[in-house]
Amino acid sequence: MHPVMLLPDHADTSELRQALWRYRIGHRITGEYSGRRVLWIADPRQYNELRALVENWLRGEPLVLQQPAKRSYNIATLVVLLCQVPVTGLIVAISLVVFALIGLFGDQLIVSLTIVPIGISGGELVFGNLSQTLSSGQVWRLLSPAFLHFGWMHLIFNLMWVWYFGRQIEALQGSRTMLLLLIVAGIGANVAQYATGTVLFGGMSGVVYALLAHVWLMSRRVPQSGFFVPQMLVVFMLGWMVFTMTDMAGSVGFGNVANEAHLGGLLVGLVTGWYYSSRRLKNR
């Protein structure tokens, strides 16, 4: 989200908001700044369209654009978008590549990315030790399970939310912050899951819950920051996390879920969200 202009404090913006959504202009109106409200836009390329609608609204004229701009989404547009959020794009790309390579190499690739090495001895699975794994230089295993996905739905669900939350964080706080969140949340979630005795697990969901918590705290504690997450989405994702921890989840086919990774990621996101929002409040 990008701040673009101030709006009168007490004006009824419902008609303006309806018109903006009608023209598919992603936006948000946040709290007061010097007695006025801030209008944010998701895509700066739509600024001229937004400004025309706001000017008509301020003059009390019909909220109609003469020629609604038609945006073409081609390869060049996608490249520009990815350059704006390189870390988020890289997470999605690596996850897709790893998923495709698993289809080619199967278990051989999976065991090279699990948190500790896995082998077979006497017809049974044998797991390595984390401290020995790290001392041997295989430090990538602390993060690599986050890029493992074991089905299309698992992959799509996680990457959809990485894209939704990651773009906000990278656009509003920079690529360095997004990279730090990926590393800290990914490692934190993986170690939390490993601590329960589980070795064969994977997925970006621990990072997703960290991003969710981070964005939610930033939006709640610093409303003018531009972060936004629908309250019902927060309720749904937290409810889903709690549901998968119950016996009922297993009875309907959702028992094999990395619950501790979700919880570990959530705690990391709450810590980072509190830290960054506190810094923002302190610097006011």
Buried (B, 14 or more C-beta within 10 A) or exposed (E): BEBBBBBEEEEEBEEBBEBBEEBEBBBBEBEEEEEBBBBBBBBEEBBEBBBBBBEBBEEEEEBEBEEEEEEEEEEEEEEEBBEBBBBBBBBBEBBBEBBEBBEEEEEEBBBBBBBBBBEEEEEEEEBBEBEEBEEEEBEEBBBBBBBBBBEEEBBEBBBEBBBBBBBBBBBBBEBEBBBBBBBBBBBBBBBBBBEEEBBBBBBBBBBBBBBBBBBBBBBBBBBBBBBBBEEEBBEEBBEBBEEBBEEEBEEEEEEEBBBBBBBBBBBBBBBBBBEBBEEBEEEE
